Each structure stands twice: as structure tokens, then as C-alpha cells.
Amino acid sequence: MDALRRTALTSALLAAALTLGGCAAADGTTPGMGNGPGGMMTQTNEPGADFSAADQMFLIMMIPHHDQAIEMADILLDKAGIPDEVTELAQKIKDAQGPEIETMRSWLEEWNVEYDEDSMGGMGHDDGMMSDGDMTALEDASGDEAARLFLDQMIVHHEGAIDMGEMALRGAQNPDVIALIDKIIADQTAEIATMRDLLGRS
């Protein structure tokens, strides 16, 4: 990850920390950026809790990130004339990320972490998120053009998720969250390779 992208992603993680509702620690402090591993505080919200600020921020940022990937997949799946391999990949992404969203939401609920998915306005292209213009372009495209655009956009989207995961691992401490991050990095790295191969054939 280059320095500019790392700075932008760190800023987005800080913004996520500031949007956390009901996340004050037992001693009155609020999880955020600090002197822990990778610059992320590993202070938990309550004594004995097995999750860190990095765990929370990753989940809060990855939920809308996954939501957009599913939206992109749905846009493509509604189109005719898309190559079968691209359609199958879009369905695979949707099938994988939908259950992951539910898992992440359930962990935040279990931890009594309140948050507003609509408040994640600090996320942008540096996090792999598509702009409104990007999404409109995908909606308006058709056939092979739509397939190529979907692949190009999803590569960027996946790269953002991988960067977020790698940063979160510096401060993550919950074993389930760490396992999910590892899975997302592995799955999306493999999918990027598949998408680049598909683009190379077009």
C-alpha cells in the first residue's frame, strides 16, 4: 500500500472510531487510534472483553464495504449478455459476503456496540469503495462492457478490503475476527487473480 493510500485508510479508520456509539470503555475512555500495534489502541470496551478497537472498526467499516460489493454483484446479475464466468464470479461474491455481513453484525450486537451504517461517509475510493458515478456507470453499461467494468471495479474494491484487513490485523485481538480477516484476505486475493485472468482473456 502506498503512503497516500495508507494515510487515507488510517483517516477512514479514525473516522470509524469517532462514529462508534456506546463504545466508551469502563474507565470512561473511548476506543480509537493510539500507541498500540500499528498505531491502533487495543484497549477493550469493558474489563475482560476479548475484542479491541481494531476489531470493532474493521467490522464497522467492512459491513458497508461488503454491502456495496453485493450491490455491484446484483447490478451485474440483472444484466443479459454477461459471460458465464463473470456471472458465476458475481454470484460467488454475493453468496460469500452476505453471510459474512450477518456474522459481523451479530458480533457487534453481541458486544453491545451501537453504530450507524449510514454514517460511514468517510469511506471512499482509497478504501476501494465506488463513487455514485462509478455505480451509475456500471448500471448503464451492458454486455461485455459491463463485464469488464464490473471486473475492473471489483478488483479495486477487493484491494481496498485487503488493505483494510491487513491494517486491522495490527491491532485485532478477537480470534474470530482475526480468522474472518484472514479468510477475506485469502478469498479476495484469489478472486483478484481470477478477475485479472478474465480481463486478460477479453
N, C-alpha and C positions, 0 to 999 in steps of 0.2 A: 504494500500500500504506500503511495507516495505521501510526502509530508502534507500537502494541501488536503488530500482526501482524509488523512488521519486527523488533521485539525478539525475538519468539518464533521467527521464522525464523532470525535470527542465532544464537540459542541452539542451535537444532537443528543448524545448520551447524557450530558449535563442538563439539557432541556428536559429530557425524560425524567430525570431525577426531580426537577423542580415541579413537574406536573403530578407527582405522586400525591395521592390524597390519603390521609390517615396512616402515614408511614413514619411517624415520629418514633424514635427508639424509646425504650423505657426510661432512659436518663434525660429525655427531652430533646435529644439531637435528632437531626433529620439525615437519612442516608443520602450520600451524594459523592462528589469527587473528592479525593483526599490523598493520603500518603500510603495507601495500601498498594498491593501489587498492581503494576500497570497504571498507577495513579487513581485507582478506584478504591473507595473505602470498602472494607469487608465487615464493617460493623453491622450487626443484625438488628432487627426491629424490636426484639424482645429477648430477655435472657433465655438462653438455651435454644433459641431458634436456629435452624440449620440452613438458613439462606442469607445471602448477602445483598447489598445494594446492587452489585453487579448482576446477580441472579434476577432481581426484580426488574432492573432496567432492560435487560435482554428480553425478558418475556413481554414487557410493555411495548417495546419497540418492534419485536418480531411478530406480534399479533397483527397489527395493521399491515406490516410488510407481507406476511402470508396472505392476508385478505386481498391485497392488490394482485398478488400472483394468481389467486383463484379468479379474480375478476378478469384478468388478462386471458386466462385459460378459457373462461366462459365465453368471452368475446370471440375467441378463435373457434371454439367448438360450435358456435351458432352459424358459422360460415360454411358455404358449399365450396367445393373445388379445392380443398386443402389436401395436400399429400397425406396419405395414411400415417406415415411415420411421425409427422408433425402433430397430427390429431392425437395419436396414441401417446405422444410425449405430454401434450397439454392435459390429457385425461390423467396421466400418471402423476403429474404435478398437483393437480386438483385433488386426487384421491389421497395423496400423501399429506398435503398441507392442511386439508380440512380437519382431520383428526388431531393433528399437532396443535392447531388453534384451540380446539376444545380442551386438550390436555393442559396447555399453557393457561387458559382461563381458569381451569379447575384448580391449578396450583395457586394462582393469585387469590382465588376465593378462599382456599384452604388457609392461606397465610393472612387473611383479612386485609389484603392490600386493595384499596379502592383506587380506581383510575378512570380516566375518561378517554376512550379510544379516539374520540373526535378532536381531542386537544393536541394530537401529535403533529402539530403544524411545523415543528422544527425539522422534520424529516424531509429530505429532498433527494436530488439526483446523486449526491455524494454517498447516500445510503442505498443507492440502487433503485430508489422509488421513481416511478414515472410521473411526469407532469400531466396536467389536464390535456395539454396539447398532444403529448405522446399517446395518451389513451384515445383521444379523438382520432388521431392518425391511424391507430390500429383498428378502430371501429369502422373507419371509412375505407380501409384497404380491402382488397378482395383477392382470391386465388393465390397464386404463387407470391405476389407482392405481400399479401397479408401474412403468409407463412414465413417469409424472410424477415419481415418486420417483427413478428412475434419472437422469432429466434434471436434476433439482434437485441431486442428489448429485454428478453428473459435472461440472456447472458449477463447483461448489466445488472439486472435485478438480483440474480443469483450471486454475482460478485459482491454486491452490497451486503447480502445476507452472510456470506462467508467472512467478510471483513468484520461485521458486527459480532459474529461468533468468536472470531479469533481475539478481538478486543475483550469480549466478555469473559473469556477463559482466564484472563489475567487476574480477575477478581472473583470469579464464580466459586462457590463452595458447596452448593447443594448437589449431591451425586446424581439426582435425576435430571437436573438442569444441565449439568456437565455432559451427561450421556446424550441428552437431546441435542446440545450444541454440536457434539462430535458427530452425531448422525446427520444433522443438517449440513455440516461442512462436507462430510463424505458423500452424501446423496447429491448435493448440488454441484460439487466438483465433478462428479461423474456425469451429471446431466449437462454441464457446460461442455464437456468433451463431446458428448453426443450431439449437442446443438451445433458446435463448430464443425463437426463432421458432416452434418446435414447441410449446413451452409456451404461447405466446400463442394458438395455434390450439385448444388443448384446453379 
